[in-house]
Amino acid sequence: MSQATDILDHLHDHGSITPLEALEDIGCMRLAARVNDLRREGHAIRTDLVKKNGKVWARYSLEPRQAEMW
């Protein structure tokens, strides 16, 4: 399986994914690039910024209409 497919599976199974989860669970060091690839393929993926303890990171999730289609 490709990393993009693994990311889609993770999104479906867990609802969202962060760069740290992508690294730990999938071995993907470039989550933003893979998400961009998936968006270009037509997947509706949402980005939310998470702020905690002075740090900011992205959390990606499927848009509701995309999650229903899976």
DRENMAR-392782 format. One record per residue (C-alpha): chain; x, y, z; residue in one letter. Coordinates in nm, 4 decimals, m for minus. Example, Ala and Ser with C-alpha at 12.3 -4.5 7.8 and 13.67 -1.06 7.14 Angstrom:
chaine:x:y:z:residu
A:1.2300:m0.4500:0.7800:a
A:1.3670:m0.1060:0.7140:s
This chain:
chaine:x:y:z:residu
A:0.0000:0.0000:0.0000:m
A:0.1094:0.3559:m0.0586:s
A:0.1422:0.6117:0.2166:q
A:m0.1518:0.8021:0.0685:a
A:m0.3712:0.4925:0.0945:t
A:m0.2506:0.4324:0.4498:d
A:m0.3373:0.7936:0.5385:i
A:m0.6887:0.7579:0.3929:l
A:m0.7380:0.4369:0.5904:d
A:m0.6193:0.6103:0.9082:h
A:m0.8557:0.9025:0.8480:l
A:m1.1455:0.6646:0.7996:h
A:m1.0604:0.4503:1.1016:d
A:m0.9582:0.7246:1.3464:h
A:m1.1270:1.0399:1.2157:g
A:m0.8117:1.2513:1.1944:s
A:m0.4347:1.2413:1.1721:i
A:m0.1477:1.4621:1.2884:t
A:0.2111:1.4671:1.1618:p
A:0.3276:1.2801:1.4729:l
A:0.0626:1.0097:1.4258:e
A:0.1584:0.9796:1.0582:a
A:0.5222:0.9326:1.1512:l
A:0.4550:0.6818:1.4299:e
A:0.1759:0.4812:1.2646:d
A:0.2631:0.5004:0.8949:i
A:0.6261:0.6101:0.8784:g
A:0.5309:0.9188:0.6794:c
A:0.7564:1.2171:0.7402:m
A:0.5792:1.4425:0.4863:r
A:0.2124:1.4282:0.5819:l
A:0.1305:1.7714:0.4369:a
A:0.2696:1.6655:0.0989:a
A:0.0695:1.3408:0.0974:r
A:m0.2466:1.5299:0.1999:v
A:m0.1850:1.7690:m0.0882:n
A:m0.1534:1.4705:m0.3234:d
A:m0.4829:1.3317:m0.1933:l
A:m0.6550:1.6673:m0.2396:r
A:m0.5337:1.6795:m0.5998:r
A:m0.6949:1.3376:m0.6472:e
A:m1.0255:1.4887:m0.5332:g
A:m1.0399:1.3913:m0.1660:h
A:m1.1986:1.6549:0.0572:a
A:m0.9592:1.6846:0.3510:i
A:m0.9898:1.9556:0.6125:r
A:m0.7013:2.1147:0.8027:t
A:m0.7402:2.2415:1.1594:d
A:m0.4579:2.4033:1.3508:l
A:m0.4084:2.2744:1.7041:v
A:m0.2398:2.4973:1.9613:k
A:m0.1095:2.3504:2.2853:k
A:0.1729:2.4452:2.5211:n
A:0.2952:2.7169:2.2863:g
A:0.3183:2.4800:1.9892:k
A:0.1046:2.4665:1.6756:v
A:0.0480:2.1712:1.4448:w
A:m0.2023:2.0560:1.1842:a
A:m0.4737:1.7972:1.2335:r
A:m0.6226:1.6631:0.9105:y
A:m0.9670:1.5064:0.8809:s
A:m1.2058:1.4055:0.6067:l
A:m1.4810:1.6510:0.5273:e
A:m1.8176:1.5031:0.6318:p
A:m1.9262:1.4343:0.2727:r
A:m1.5971:1.2528:0.2051:q
A:m1.6225:1.0408:0.5208:a
A:m1.9725:0.9282:0.4201:e
A:m1.8485:0.8139:0.0788:m
A:m1.5735:0.5928:0.2198:w
